[in-house]
Amino acid sequence: MCKVSVVYEKKENVNCINKDYVYYDNEEPYVFVVENDSIIKRKFIKTGLDDDVNLEVISGLSKDDKILATWSNEIMENATVKISK
């Protein structure tokens, strides 16, 4: 017995994030970002290809966005957070 993976499409130099950071609202993907170093905001994104771990982000994020990379049932839009450095 062996495991086979078929690659249908491959892209290079794309923006990707971990799938664990992505949430869905009526099948629309979004992430939580931290604005002004303390306020959580929801940003809807357009996605592309994915693998077991990563998801391509086609639009909706900028290189300066700080994606909230943790989960808690207390995460909600407009909540405040303290960023540890």
N, C-alpha and C positions, 0 to 999 in steps of 0.2 A: 504494500500500500504506500502511496506517496501523495504529497500535497502539490497541487498545480495551481499557479497563479497566471492569469492571462492579462496582459497589459493592452488595453484598448487604445489608450491615448497617453502621451507623455508630454509634459511642458517643463521648461526650464526657466529660471529666474522669475518666479511668480511669488506673490505675497501669500504666505500661509500662516495659519494659526492652529493651535491644538484644538481638536474637535470638542474637548472638554470645556472650552471657554464659550461655546456657542449654545444659545438657548433658542427656543422656537415659540412664536405666538401665531396661532393659526397657520402653521407651516412656514412662516416667514422667519428667517434666521436673524438673530441679533446678538450683540455682545454688550456687556456692561463696561463702560469706560469711566475713568476717574477724571473729572474736570476740576480745574482750579485747585488741584492737589487735595481735594477733600469731598467733592460731591459726585455721587454715582449717577450716571446718565445711561439710558439705553440707546444704542445705535443699531439701526437695522443695516444689514449688509447684504450684498449680492455675492453668492458663492459659485464656485466652479467645481473643478475636479477635487476628489478626495481619496485618501488611502485609509489604512487602519487607524492612523493617528492624526493626520493633518487635513486641513480643509483650505482650499484656495479661496482667497478673498479678492473678488474682482473689483468691488467698489464699496464705499460706505465707511472706510477707515482711512486715516492719514498716518504717515510714519510717526507723527508725534503723539498719537492717541495712546493712552495708558490703559491697556485692557486689564480688567479685573480678572486675575488668574486664580481665583479660589471660589469655593462655593459655600454658601450658608443660607439657611432658610430666612435669614434676616436681610439678605440683599434685596434691595428694592430701589427703584428710581427715586432720586432726590435724598436718599439717605446719606449720611456723612461717614467718612472713613478716615483713619489715620494711616498714612503710608510709612512703613518702616524701611529704613535705608540701610 
